[in-house]
């Protein structure tokens, strides 16, 4: 007879205890004096025979009771003979994403799912279980109890295709074993088509869906700051997953100090504003009162330090229109003639503008290539008298080519509003602006991204691999572009796009990159810490700029100090992605559950019963418990009534 937990059979050694007790009964007999002993010999013989039989019966039934109890703990079963007397193999996926914080009738859905797992009787001594972050391979239920009870929630969530691929790697290669995958999740981001398309023929999939009682949940959707003369205006935009919710109480805190309170109302599109002084740094925290999942009830942010973009213009003479655009409050602007240029200084800037120089020397070309490869940006404005052969020898590396000038008059009529340089320039797509005219231009052959185009869709400004290039000079003889409203957002956007300044906040799980005007000492590194967690981001020096990138870390929301040894260089704030905040009732999944696919189970218990019934694995432990009780009752009856 096979057993799920054969290690408990060592408990059969306990049978020695009643045997020893019965063999070595240390009773002390008392002497009793009688006046007449004529009949005592016959009574003594009869009593001794009865007592011996009673003892053996008690020993027999007591041994049977103890043996049945031990066998019940060892969990014997009748296996499916087709499967070579081997129980089915089980892999469980437990979704521990933030949406599982929502409550069903038994409390938080994740807590209920864990209780369902650790209280079940499995048809195999060990199972494999994995979550969005951890894998428990070939664990006993007792081991899982210790590990799952402290299971944390996570912002990560595997899609159904990844769940199938992961479970496949956890199954053994034994073809004689029946294999089952049990998926416990609220299936928040899975749809019917994704589930149907990824069902695996190598093992059977059983789905145990979790449904929240309500999809009520509120969260902070976006945060924006508008600078003013003496302060900032902080606009908070909230979001709800249930259209019936009318208001959200919100509080604004600087670290642990309460700055103000407000209410996000449905009538005001769930938005409100706060005034923030610009005299001190702010470690901001927006909190809301919400009965839904807790992970998105706090939104962290900080006011970034203003970083000036370093701009160098190389030309024949200073340009008034560039001076007016790259002002001192936003940029650190420098001009140099070609003869006065120090090539080594180029690497210290963020943007280099080649303003109508007639030729580009080899030394300058080499410096610009190093500059661009290090993350710098170049804006090239050709000269009407420039050498096309010289220009093209540099541009052809990026599949660009300038053909001889064209004197046809054209208007710049198309703006690529999706390009990053216009990200903050336009609140809406403008179509009735004053079109600038170009009367002399070069034909630009390119495979680059168009930024501005003429009315015939030919390019006026393109961008590729850190290089922006105009197809025409910007002097007044060639175009009135420098007098049009379009020049400011274009050149200002090019300048601002050169530096990835720290933002109000970053999203955990997404790739983030920032540039810092900070120089590291030899072999020194910056670390990111919030007091409890500390890690070192990817960092490297490019063009005298320190570039930092974040991908997998951090994994918890909060304020993090970017430190060099004990000095704080910058404060960065991280928040969870809001995709988990939209709690769904999943009526579509309920409808899918009524389909012909017999993969949906009402509970973990029903899933295991389905596995046992399909594999003909019948557990016998209940029978042994019954037998143990029967034998104990018989023993009690013998003790009471057998004389």
C-alpha positions in Angstrom: 0.0 0.0 0.0 1.5 3.4 -1.0 1.6 6.3 1.4 1.7 10.1 0.8 3.8 10.6 4.0 5.7 7.4 4.6 8.0 9.1 7.1 5.2 8.9 9.7 5.4 5.1 9.6 8.3 5.4 12.1 5.5 6.1 14.5 4.7 2.4 14.6 7.5 2.1 17.0 5.1 3.5 19.5 3.5 0.0 19.5 6.3 -1.0 21.9 4.9 1.3 24.6 1.6 -0.6 25.4 3.4 -4.0 25.0 6.0 -2.9 27.6 3.2 -1.6 29.9 1.3 -4.9 29.7 4.4 -7.1 30.2 5.7 -5.3 33.2 2.7 -4.4 35.3 4.2 -3.6 38.7 1.1 -4.0 40.8 1.4 -4.4 44.6 -1.2 -6.9 46.1 -2.6 -6.4 49.5 -3.2 -9.3 51.9 -6.7 -9.8 53.1 -7.5 -12.2 56.0 -10.6 -14.5 55.7 -12.2 -16.7 58.4 -13.0 -19.4 55.9 -10.7 -20.3 53.0 -12.4 -23.5 51.8 -13.6 -22.0 48.5 -10.8 -19.5 47.7 -8.7 -21.9 45.5 -11.4 -22.4 42.9 -12.3 -18.6 42.8 -8.6 -17.8 42.5 -8.2 -20.0 39.4 -11.3 -18.7 37.7 -10.3 -15.0 38.3 -6.8 -15.5 37.0 -8.0 -17.0 33.7 -10.5 -14.1 33.2 -7.9 -11.4 34.0 -5.3 -12.9 31.6 -7.9 -12.9 28.7 -9.0 -9.4 29.5 -5.4 -8.1 29.4 -4.7 -9.7 26.0 -7.9 -8.3 24.5 -7.0 -4.8 25.8 -3.5 -5.1 24.4 -4.7 -6.3 21.1 -7.3 -3.5 20.5 -4.9 -0.8 21.9 -2.2 -1.9 19.4 -4.8 -1.8 16.6 -5.9 1.7 17.6 -2.3 3.1 17.8 -1.4 1.4 14.5 -4.5 3.0 12.8 -3.7 6.4 14.1 -0.1 6.2 12.7 -1.3 4.9 9.4 -3.9 7.7 9.2 -1.1 10.2 9.6 1.0 8.4 6.8 -2.1 8.9 4.5 -2.4 5.6 2.6 -4.2 5.8 -0.8 -5.3 3.6 -3.6 -3.5 4.8 -6.8 -4.5 4.6 -10.4 -2.9 1.4 -11.7 -2.6 2.9 -15.2 -0.1 5.4 -13.8 2.2 2.8 -12.3 0.9 3.4 -8.8 2.3 7.0 -8.9 0.2 9.9 -7.6 -0.3 12.9 -9.9 2.2 15.7 -10.0 0.9 19.2 -8.9 2.2 22.7 -9.6 0.3 25.7 -8.1 0.6 29.3 -9.2 -0.5 31.8 -6.5 -1.0 35.4 -7.7 0.4 37.7 -5.0 0.0 41.0 -7.0 -1.4 44.1 -5.3 -4.9 43.5 -6.7 -5.2 40.4 -4.4 -5.4 42.9 -1.5 -9.1 43.3 -2.4 -11.5 41.5 -0.1 -13.9 38.7 -0.7 -16.2 37.1 1.9 -13.2 35.7 3.8 -11.0 38.8 3.9 -8.1 39.7 1.7 -8.1 37.3 -1.3 -4.5 36.4 -1.0 -4.8 35.5 2.7 -7.8 33.3 1.9 -6.0 31.6 -0.9 -3.0 30.8 1.3 -5.3 29.3 3.9 -7.0 27.2 1.3 -3.6 25.8 0.2 -2.1 25.0 3.6 -5.3 23.3 4.9 -5.8 20.9 2.0 -5.0 17.2 1.6 -2.8 16.8 -1.4 -2.6 13.5 -3.4 1.2 13.8 -3.2 3.7 14.3 -0.4 5.4 17.3 -2.1 4.2 20.0 -4.5 5.8 22.9 -6.4 4.4 26.4 -6.0 5.4 29.7 -7.5 4.2 33.3 -7.2 5.1 36.4 -9.1 8.4 36.7 -7.3 9.3 33.4 -5.7 9.4 29.7 -6.5 9.0 26.9 -4.0 10.1 23.6 -5.7 9.1 20.2 -4.3 7.9 21.5 -0.9 5.8 19.6 1.7 2.7 21.3 3.0 4.3 21.8 6.4 7.2 23.7 4.7 4.8 25.8 2.7 2.9 26.8 5.8 6.0 28.6 7.2 6.9 30.2 3.9 3.5 31.3 2.6 2.2 32.9 5.8 4.6 35.8 5.4 4.2 36.1 1.7 4.3 39.8 0.7 2.4 41.5 -2.0 4.2 42.7 -5.1 3.8 45.1 -8.0 4.9 42.4 -10.4 2.4 40.2 -12.2 2.9 37.4 -14.6 0.7 37.2 -17.6 -1.0 33.9 -18.4 1.6 32.9 -21.0 4.4 33.4 -18.5 2.5 31.3 -15.9 2.2 28.4 -18.4 5.9 28.7 -19.4 7.1 28.8 -15.7 5.0 25.9 -14.7 6.3 23.8 -17.5 9.8 24.1 -16.2 8.6 22.9 -12.7 7.1 19.6 -13.9 9.2 16.5 -14.1 10.1 14.8 -17.4 8.4 11.6 -16.4 5.8 10.8 -19.1 3.9 8.3 -16.9 2.8 10.9 -14.4 -0.4 12.8 -14.7 0.4 16.6 -14.4 -1.9 19.3 -13.1 -1.4 23.1 -12.9 -3.7 24.9 -10.5 -3.9 28.7 -11.1 -5.2 30.9 -8.2 -5.7 34.5 -9.2 -8.1 37.3 -9.8 -7.1 37.2 -13.4 -7.1 41.0 -13.4 -5.1 41.5 -16.7 -6.0 38.3 -18.4 -8.8 37.9 -21.0 -10.6 34.9 -22.4 -8.6 34.8 -25.6 -5.2 34.8 -23.8 -6.3 32.0 -21.5 -7.7 29.9 -24.3 -4.7 30.4 -26.6 -2.1 29.4 -23.9 -3.7 26.2 -22.6 -1.0 23.5 -22.6 -1.6 20.0 -23.9 1.2 18.5 -21.8 -0.6 19.1 -18.5 -4.1 20.0 -17.5 -4.9 23.5 -16.2 -7.4 24.2 -13.5 -8.4 27.8 -12.7 -9.5 28.9 -9.3 -10.7 32.5 -9.8 -11.0 35.0 -6.9 -13.6 37.7 -7.1 -13.7 40.8 -4.8 -16.9 41.7 -3.1 -16.7 45.2 -4.6 -14.3 46.9 -7.1 -14.3 50.1 -5.0 -10.8 51.6 -5.0 -9.4 55.1 -5.2 -5.9 56.3 -6.0 -3.8 59.3 -7.0 -3.6 59.2 -10.7 -1.2 62.0 -11.6 0.7 64.9 -10.0 1.9 68.1 -11.7 3.6 71.2 -10.5 3.3 74.7 -12.0 6.1 77.1 -10.8 5.2 80.7 -9.8 7.2 83.6 -8.6 7.2 82.7 -4.9 5.7 79.2 -4.8 4.5 76.2 -6.7 1.0 75.1 -7.5 0.7 71.4 -6.9 -2.2 69.8 -8.8 -3.4 66.4 -7.7 -5.5 64.2 -10.0 -7.3 61.3 -8.5 -8.9 58.2 -10.1 -11.5 55.7 -9.1 -12.3 52.1 -10.3 -16.0 52.5 -9.4 -18.0 55.2 -11.1 -20.4 55.3 -8.1 -17.7 56.9 -5.9 -18.3 60.6 -5.4 -15.3 61.9 -3.3 -11.9 61.1 -2.0 -10.4 62.7 1.1 -6.8 63.6 0.5 -3.9 64.9 2.7 -0.7 66.6 1.6 2.3 66.0 3.9 6.0 67.1 3.8 7.7 64.1 5.4 5.6 63.7 8.6 4.3 67.3 8.7 0.7 67.9 7.5 0.6 70.8 5.0 -3.0 70.7 4.0 -6.2 68.6 3.4 -8.7 68.6 0.7 -11.4 66.5 -1.1 -11.2 65.1 -4.6 -14.8 65.4 -5.8 -16.4 63.8 -8.8 -17.9 67.2 -9.8 -14.4 68.6 -10.1 -13.1 65.6 -12.0 -11.4 64.3 -8.8 -8.8 67.1 -8.8 -7.5 69.7 -6.4 -4.6 72.0 -5.9 -2.1 72.9 -3.1 0.3 75.8 -2.8 3.9 74.8 -2.0 6.7 77.2 -1.0 9.7 77.1 -3.2 12.1 78.2 -0.5 12.8 74.7 0.9 13.1 71.2 -0.5 9.9 69.1 -0.2 9.7 65.4 0.5 6.1 65.3 -0.5 3.5 62.6 0.3 -0.1 62.6 -0.9 -2.3 60.2 1.1 -6.0 59.3 0.6 -8.6 57.6 2.9 -9.8 54.6 1.0 -11.4 51.3 2.0 -9.9 49.5 -1.0 -6.4 48.0 -1.4 -3.8 49.9 0.6 -0.8 49.8 -1.7 -1.9 52.9 -3.8 -3.2 55.0 -0.9 0.2 56.9 -0.7 1.8 58.8 -3.5 5.5 60.0 -3.1 7.1 63.0 -4.9 9.8 65.6 -4.4 10.5 68.9 -6.0 13.4 68.4 -8.4 16.4 70.7 -8.4 16.6 73.0 -11.4 19.4 71.9 -13.6 20.6 74.3 -16.3 21.3 72.8 -19.7 24.8 73.6 -21.0 24.7 74.9 -24.6 27.7 75.6 -26.8 27.2 77.4 -30.2 30.0 77.2 -32.8 29.7 79.8 -35.5 31.2 82.7 -37.4 29.6 85.4 -35.2 27.2 85.5 -32.1 23.6 84.9 -33.0 21.0 87.2 -31.4 18.0 84.7 -31.8 20.0 81.9 -30.0 20.8 84.3 -27.2 17.2 85.2 -26.7 16.0 81.5 -26.6 18.7 80.0 -24.4 18.4 82.4 -21.5 20.3 82.3 -18.2 17.4 81.2 -16.1 17.1 77.9 -18.0 20.4 77.4 -19.8 24.2 78.0 -19.4 24.9 79.3 -22.8 28.4 79.8 -24.4 29.5 80.9 -27.9 32.8 80.1 -29.6 34.2 80.8 -33.1 35.7 77.9 -35.0 39.2 79.3 -34.5 38.8 79.8 -30.7 37.2 76.4 -30.1 38.8 74.0 -27.6 37.8 70.5 -28.7 38.3 69.0 -25.2 35.7 71.4 -23.8 32.9 70.0 -26.0 32.4 67.0 -23.7 31.3 69.3 -20.9 28.2 70.5 -22.7 24.8 68.9 -23.2 24.0 70.6 -26.6 26.3 71.7 -29.3 24.9 73.9 -32.1 26.8 74.2 -35.4 25.4 77.5 -36.6 26.1 77.9 -40.4 29.8 77.1 -40.4 31.0 76.5 -43.9 33.2 73.4 -43.1 33.5 70.8 -40.4 37.1 69.8 -39.8 38.2 66.2 -39.1 39.2 67.1 -35.5 35.8 68.6 -34.9 34.1 65.6 -36.5 36.0 63.2 -34.2 35.1 65.3 -31.1 31.4 65.4 -32.1 31.3 61.7 -32.6 32.7 61.1 -29.2 30.2 63.7 -27.8 27.2 62.0 -29.5 28.2 58.5 -28.5 28.4 59.7 -24.9 24.8 60.9 -25.0 25.3 64.4 -26.2 23.0 66.2 -28.7 24.1 68.2 -31.8 22.0 70.7 -33.7 23.3 71.3 -37.2 22.3 74.4 -39.1 23.9 74.4 -42.6 25.3 77.5 -44.3 24.1 78.6 -47.7 27.8 78.8 -48.7 28.8 75.6 -47.0 30.7 72.7 -48.7 28.2 70.0 -49.4 31.0 67.4 -49.9 32.4 68.3 -46.5 28.9 68.2 -44.9 28.0 64.8 -46.5 31.3 63.1 -45.5 30.1 63.5 -41.9 26.4 63.0 -42.4 26.6 59.9 -44.6 27.5 57.8 -41.5 23.8 58.4 -40.4 22.4 57.8 -43.8 21.8 61.6 -44.4 22.7 63.5 -47.5 22.3 67.2 -48.6 21.8 67.9 -52.3 22.3 71.3 -53.9 20.1 74.2 -52.8 16.6 74.7 -54.1 15.2 78.2 -54.5 11.5 77.3 -54.4 9.4 78.9 -51.7 7.8 76.5 -49.3 5.9 76.8 -46.0 6.6 74.7 -42.9 3.1 73.3 -42.2 3.5 70.0 -40.3 4.6 69.5 -36.7 5.4 66.1 -35.3 3.6 66.7 -32.0 4.6 63.2 -30.8 8.3 64.0 -30.8 9.8 64.5 -27.3 11.0 68.0 -27.9 7.3 69.1 -28.1 6.3 67.2 -25.0 5.7 70.3 -22.9 5.4 72.9 -25.6 1.8 72.4 -26.7 -1.2 71.7 -24.5 -3.1 70.7 -27.7 -2.3 70.2 -31.3 -2.3 73.5 -33.1 -3.3 73.7 -36.7 -3.7 77.5 -37.3 -0.3 78.8 -36.4 1.6 81.3 -38.5 3.4 79.2 -41.2 7.0 80.2 -41.6 8.4 80.5 -45.2 11.6 79.1 -46.5 12.9 80.5 -49.8 16.3 78.7 -50.0 16.9 75.1 -48.8 18.8 71.9 -49.5 17.1 68.7 -50.5 17.6 66.4 -47.6 17.7 62.7 -48.3 17.2 60.9 -45.0 16.1 57.8 -43.0 15.6 59.9 -39.8 12.6 61.0 -37.8 10.9 64.1 -39.2 10.3 66.8 -36.7 9.1 69.6 -39.0 8.0 69.2 -42.6 7.1 71.3 -45.6 3.7 71.4 -47.1 4.8 68.7 -49.7 6.0 66.4 -46.8 9.7 67.0 -47.5 11.8 67.5 -44.3 12.7 70.8 -42.8 14.0 69.4 -39.5 14.9 65.8 -38.7 16.5 63.9 -35.9 18.5 60.7 -35.7 20.9 59.2 -33.1 21.4 62.5 -31.2 21.7 64.7 -34.3 19.2 67.3 -35.3 19.6 68.8 -38.8 17.8 71.6 -40.6 17.6 71.4 -44.3 18.0 75.2 -44.7 20.0 78.0 -43.2 18.1 80.0 -40.6 19.4 83.4 -41.7 16.9 86.0 -42.7 17.9 85.7 -46.3 16.8 82.1 -46.5 13.7 82.0 -44.2 11.6 83.9 -41.7 11.6 81.0 -39.3 13.5 82.9 -36.7 10.7 85.4 -36.5 7.9 82.8 -36.3 6.3 81.6 -33.1 7.5 78.1 -33.9 11.2 78.7 -33.4 10.9 79.0 -29.6 9.2 75.7 -28.8 11.4 73.9 -31.3 14.9 75.1 -30.1 13.8 75.3 -26.5 12.5 71.7 -26.7 15.8 70.5 -28.3 17.7 72.1 -25.5 15.5 70.7 -22.7 15.5 67.2 -24.2 19.3 67.0 -23.8 19.2 66.4 -20.1 17.1 63.9 -18.3 16.6 65.8 -15.1 15.1 64.2 -12.0 11.4 64.1 -12.1 8.7 64.5 -9.5 8.5 60.7 -9.2 9.5 57.5 -10.9 7.4 54.4 -11.6 8.7 51.1 -10.0 9.2 48.4 -12.6 9.8 50.7 -15.5 13.2 51.7 -17.0 14.2 55.1 -15.6 17.2 57.2 -16.5 18.5 60.5 -15.2 21.5 62.7 -15.8 23.3 64.4 -12.9 25.9 67.2 -13.0 28.1 65.3 -10.6 31.6 64.0 -10.8 32.5 60.8 -9.1 35.9 60.2 -7.4 38.0 57.3 -8.5 36.3 54.0 -7.9 33.5 55.7 -6.1 29.8 54.8 -6.6 26.5 56.3 -5.7 24.0 54.2 -3.7 20.2 54.6 -3.3 18.7 54.1 0.2 15.5 54.6 2.1 16.9 53.5 5.5 15.6 49.9 5.2 16.7 49.0 1.6 19.9 49.9 -0.1 21.2 49.2 -3.6 23.6 50.5 -6.2 22.0 51.7 -9.5 23.7 51.3 -12.9 25.9 54.4 -13.4 28.5 55.7 -15.8 30.2 59.0 -16.8 29.3 60.4 -20.2 30.5 63.8 -21.3 31.2 65.0 -17.8 27.6 63.9 -16.8 26.8 61.0 -14.5 24.1 58.9 -16.0 22.0 56.7 -13.7 19.5 54.0 -14.7 17.0 52.0 -12.7 15.2 48.9 -13.9 14.4 46.2 -11.3 15.2 48.2 -8.2 13.8 49.7 -6.1 10.8 47.4 -5.6 9.1 49.4 -2.8 7.5 52.8 -3.0 8.9 55.7 -1.0 11.6 58.4 -0.9 15.2 57.3 -1.6 18.3 59.3 -0.9 21.0 59.1 -3.6 24.2 59.1 -1.6 27.9 59.4 -2.1 29.3 57.8 1.1 27.4 59.9 3.7 26.6 62.9 1.5 23.1 63.1 -0.1 23.4 64.1 -3.7 19.7 63.9 -4.7 16.3 62.7 -3.4 14.3 60.5 -5.7 10.7 59.3 -5.2 9.3 56.1 -6.5 5.6 54.9 -6.8 3.9 51.7 -7.8 2.3 51.5 -11.3 -1.4 52.4 -11.2 -2.4 49.5 -13.5 -3.1 47.4 -10.4 -5.4 50.1 -9.0 -8.3 49.4 -11.4 -10.0 46.6 -9.4 -12.4 44.8 -11.7 -15.5 42.8 -11.0 -14.5 40.4 -13.8 -18.0 39.8 -15.2 -16.3 38.8 -18.5 -14.5 36.0 -16.6 -17.7 34.9 -15.0 -19.3 34.6 -18.4 -16.2 32.7 -19.7 -16.6 30.4 -16.7 -20.0 29.2 -18.1 -18.4 28.1 -21.3 -17.7 24.5 -22.4 -14.2 24.5 -21.0 -14.2 22.5 -17.8 -11.2 24.3 -16.3 -12.9 26.6 -13.8 -13.1 25.4 -10.1 -15.1 27.1 -7.4 -12.4 26.6 -4.8 -9.0 25.0 -4.1 -10.8 22.0 -2.5 -12.9 21.4 -5.6 -9.8 21.6 -7.8 -8.1 18.9 -5.7 -11.2 16.7 -5.7 -11.2 17.0 -9.5 -7.6 15.9 -9.6 -8.3 12.9 -7.4 -11.4 11.8 -9.3 -9.6 12.0 -12.6 -6.6 10.1 -11.5 -8.6 7.6 -9.3 -6.5 8.4 -6.3 -8.5 7.4 -3.2 -7.3 8.5 0.2 -7.8 6.0 3.0 -6.8 8.0 6.0 -10.4 8.7 7.0 -11.1 5.0 7.2 -8.1 4.5 9.5 -9.3 7.3 11.8 -12.7 5.6 12.0 -11.0 2.2 12.7 -8.9 3.8 15.5 -12.0 5.3 17.1 -13.8 1.9 16.9 -10.9 0.1 18.5 -10.7 2.6 21.3 -14.4 2.3 22.0 -14.1 -1.5 22.1 -11.2 -1.2 24.5 -13.4 1.0 26.8 -16.3 -1.5 26.7 -13.9 -4.3 27.6 -12.5 -2.3 30.6 -16.1 -1.5 31.8 -18.1 -4.6 31.2 -15.6 -7.6 31.0 -15.2 -9.2 34.4 
